[in-house]
Amino acid sequence: QVQLVESGGGSVQSGGSLRLSCAASASTQSSWFMGWFRQAPGKEREGVAAIRVSYGTTYFADSVKGRFTISQDTAKNTLYLQMNSLKPEDSAMYYCAAATSRWPRAPLSSGGYDYWGQGTQVTVSS
C-alpha cells in the first residue's frame, strides 16, 4: 500500500530541461523497482526509466538514453526523473510507479507495477 504523487511537470521549449519528482508515502526501499512511464494522446503507454531500488541499477528506453536520468533520495522518500535536451515528442503525461509485490520480469513494462501516481503533464514546444 503505497501512495505516489508526481510533481514538476510543465511547459518547456525544445532543448530545455525539467525535473519530475515522485513523493512516496513510504520508504522507496519498500519497492523492488520504481519507474517512470509516459503516455501521449492516441499512443500506447511507454516505459521511460526504471531503477532497481536496492542496488540502484537503472534502465532506460532507447528514445531517452543519454538525455534522462532516474534517481532517488531515500531520506525524502522521493523518486526523480531529470529530463534534459527535451524534444516535442517527449510531450506526454508522466506517471510514477512502484513494484512492491513481486519481481518484475521487465522493468520497463507496466504490468509489473502495482502502485501508480496520478500523473504530471509535460509539454515540449518547438
N, C-alpha and C positions, 0 to 999 in steps of 0.2 A: 504494500500500500504506500505508494509514493506520489506526491503531488509535484508537478513541474510547471513552472511559469517562465515563459520566454519574454525577453525584452531586448531593446537595442535596434530593432528594425527601423526602417525609414526610407527616405528617398535620397539617392546619391547619383552623381554623374558618372558616366563611364570612366573607369580608371581610378575611381575613388575607393575608399575603404569603410567598412563597418565592422563592429564587434558585437555579436549577439551573445546574450547571457541567458542561462537557464538556471533558475534558482530551484533547488530541490528541498522538499520538506524533511528529508532525512539525509544522512551521510551518503555521499556518492559511492562510497565503498560498499554500500548495500546492494549495488548492482554489479553484474558480471561485465556488462557493456553499457555504455551510454552513447547516443548518437544524434546526429542531425539529419533530418530529411527535409525535402522540399517538394512542393507541388505547384505548378503553374496552371492557370485555367486551360482546360482541354488537354492536359498532359498527365501522364502517369506519375505517381509519387516516386521520387528518386532518392536513394541513399546518398548523402553528400559526404559525411565523415563519421567515423566511429572511433571509440577508444576503449581498450581493454583496461578497465579501471585499476586493477591491482598492479599491473605491470607497466601501464602507460603506452602500450603498443597502439599505434594509430593506423587507420585505414581511410583511404580517400577514393572518391570517384575519379575516373580519369579526367573528367571535364574540369575538375578543380585542383588537381595536383599542382603544387608549386605556387598556388595562389591562396589557398585556405589552410588554416591551422586549427586543430581542435586541442583543447587543453582543459584542465580542471584545477580548481582551488578547493582543496578538501576542507580548509578552515572555514570557508564560506558556503560549503555545500553547493558549489556553483560550477556549471559547465560552460565553456566558452567556445565560440566559433569566430575566429578572426578571419575576415574576408578582405583580401587585397586585390587590386587590379580588377575590380568588378566590371562585368560585361552586361549588356542588356539581357542576354539570355540567362543570367543569374536571377532575374526577377522572378519571385515566387513567394508563396507562404512557406516559411521555415518552421519546422517543428522539432522540438527536443523530445527524445525518447529514452527510456531506460529498460533494460532487460534484467529482470531480477529473479525470475522463476527457474530458468534453465539456461544452459549454454547455447547461444545461437550458433547455428551451423554457418551462417553467412552474416557477418557483422553489418553489412550494408543492405540487408533485406529486412523490410519492415515486419515480417511475420514473426521474428524472434523477439520482438519488443512488446512488453505488456503494459507499460505506462507511457502516456503521451501528454504533452502540454497543449495549450490552445492555439499556439502558433503566433508568429510575428511576421508582418509583411515587409518584404524587401523589394524596392523598386529602383531599377538602374536605368537612367535615361541616357540617350546618346547625344 
